[in-house]
Each structure stands twice: as C-alpha cells, then as structure tokens.
Amino acid sequence: MAFKIVSSQCTSCSACEAECPNEAISDKGTTFVIDPAKCTECVGHYDSPQCAAVCPIDDTCVVDPKFPRYQAA
C-alpha cells in the first residue's frame, strides 16, 4: 500500500520530502502529499517507510488502504 499524509496533521515541516527515495512527496502549499503511483513504501531502499520515520507528528504518514501493497519487480 502506498502511504498518504494526513493533511489535517501535516505541519509542512518538509522533513519527509527530502527522505523519500522515490521523490513521491511534494509540497502543495499548506501541506505535503504523497503520489501513490511513486510510493514504494521505501521497499528496496530502507527497512521502514522514511516519511513515517522522520515525521515529527505521530500517525501523520500512514498506509493508504485504497492502494495495494507494493510489489518489487
């Protein structure tokens, strides 16, 4: 599943954007968003999703159940 950012909790600190190995996170003015087509949950890069690891607000970067789990090629 791709991750998503809970916009109501995002403080726009930008910590997540630089950590994403797939450049799936972008600034949308007052919040950041994750492009589910680019998000691989950091599989193949890190042991855990880095957006969630670096976010200063708990449960802001969360699994988006609308998308299937990422499968490495």
Secondary structure, 3 states (H helix, E strand, C coil): CCEEECCCCCCCCCHHHHHCCCCCEEECCCCEEECCCCCCCCCCCCCCCHHHHHCCCCCCEEECCCCCCCCCC
